[in-house]
Amino acid sequence: MSSLTHPPDPTDPLRCNQCGAPWPDATAKAELVREYRADALYVVRYLGLQLAEAARAFPDVPKAELVSQMLGWLPDHALVWAAPAEGMAAPIRGFGANSRARFR
């Protein structure tokens, strides 16, 4: 993810390092979609790592708020399915099954 021009701030993973907006900001979202459109699972994993970092940095922020900020803009189908080693799709627990056709 070193190609992001608007990465999360290393000292405040909830903010953009370039503009200070809530992260991921519009620029980061567009870059993630453009670069990893064919690999939604990679984007979910990357954002999941950022979510974990934010949860460690801000333990008092409600987890639902963190999930909404970091993952809420993704279409549900990017969150619902992961590809295990056997190549079969499997649901990821805790995410809804409603599918939105585009990134927000």
C-alpha positions as CSV (number, residue, x, y, z in Angstrom):
1,M,0.0,0.0,0.0
2,S,3.0,2.3,-0.3
3,S,1.4,3.7,-3.5
4,L,-1.3,5.6,-1.5
5,T,-0.9,9.3,-1.8
6,H,-3.2,9.7,1.2
7,P,-2.2,7.0,3.7
8,P,-3.4,6.9,7.3
9,D,-1.4,9.0,9.8
10,P,1.0,6.7,11.6
11,T,0.2,8.5,14.9
12,D,-3.5,8.7,14.3
13,P,-4.8,5.9,12.0
14,L,-8.3,7.5,11.9
15,R,-6.9,10.5,10.1
16,C,-5.3,11.0,6.6
17,N,-1.6,11.8,6.8
18,Q,-1.9,14.3,4.0
19,C,-5.1,16.3,4.6
20,G,-6.2,15.3,8.1
21,A,-9.7,14.1,7.0
22,P,-11.1,10.9,8.4
23,W,-9.3,8.0,6.9
24,P,-9.8,6.5,4.4
25,D,-10.6,9.8,2.7
26,A,-12.1,10.2,-0.8
27,T,-8.6,10.1,-2.4
28,A,-7.5,7.0,-0.5
29,K,-10.8,5.2,-1.4
30,A,-10.4,6.1,-5.1
31,E,-6.8,4.8,-5.1
32,L,-7.7,1.6,-3.3
33,V,-10.5,0.9,-5.7
34,R,-8.4,1.8,-8.8
35,E,-5.4,-0.3,-7.7
36,Y,-7.1,-3.3,-6.2
37,R,-10.5,-3.5,-8.1
38,A,-9.7,-7.1,-9.1
39,D,-8.7,-8.1,-5.6
40,A,-11.3,-6.9,-3.2
41,L,-10.1,-9.4,-0.6
42,Y,-6.7,-7.7,-0.4
43,V,-8.4,-4.3,0.2
44,V,-10.5,-5.9,3.0
45,R,-7.4,-7.4,4.6
46,Y,-5.5,-4.1,4.3
47,L,-8.3,-2.1,5.8
48,G,-8.8,-4.8,8.5
49,L,-5.1,-4.3,9.5
50,Q,-5.7,-0.5,9.7
51,L,-8.9,-1.2,11.7
52,A,-6.9,-3.3,14.2
53,E,-4.3,-0.5,14.5
54,A,-7.0,2.1,15.1
55,A,-8.7,-0.1,17.7
56,R,-5.3,-0.5,19.6
57,A,-4.6,3.3,19.3
58,F,-8.1,4.3,20.4
59,P,-9.6,1.7,22.8
60,D,-12.3,4.0,23.9
61,V,-13.8,4.6,20.4
62,P,-16.8,2.2,19.9
63,K,-15.8,-0.7,17.6
64,A,-18.9,-0.2,15.5
65,E,-17.8,3.4,14.8
66,L,-14.3,2.1,13.7
67,V,-15.8,-0.6,11.5
68,S,-18.1,1.9,9.9
69,Q,-15.3,4.4,9.1
70,M,-12.8,1.9,7.9
71,L,-15.1,-0.7,6.1
72,G,-18.5,1.0,5.8
73,W,-17.8,2.4,2.3
74,L,-17.0,-1.1,0.8
75,P,-19.8,-3.0,-1.0
76,D,-21.1,-5.9,1.1
77,H,-20.0,-8.5,-1.4
78,A,-16.3,-7.4,-0.7
79,L,-16.9,-8.2,3.0
80,V,-19.0,-11.3,2.9
81,W,-16.8,-13.7,0.9
82,A,-13.3,-14.9,1.3
83,A,-11.5,-17.5,-0.7
84,P,-10.0,-20.4,1.5
85,A,-7.1,-22.5,0.3
86,E,-9.5,-25.0,-1.3
87,G,-10.8,-22.3,-3.6
88,M,-14.3,-22.4,-2.2
89,A,-16.0,-19.2,-1.1
90,A,-16.9,-19.0,2.6
91,P,-18.8,-16.3,4.5
92,I,-17.0,-14.1,6.9
93,R,-18.9,-14.0,10.1
94,G,-20.3,-10.8,11.4
95,F,-21.1,-9.1,8.1
96,G,-24.5,-8.7,6.4
97,A,-25.5,-10.4,3.2
98,N,-27.0,-7.3,1.5
99,S,-25.0,-6.5,-1.7
100,R,-24.4,-3.0,-2.9
101,A,-23.2,-2.8,-6.5
102,R,-20.6,-0.1,-6.1
103,F,-18.1,1.4,-3.7
104,R,-19.5,4.4,-1.8
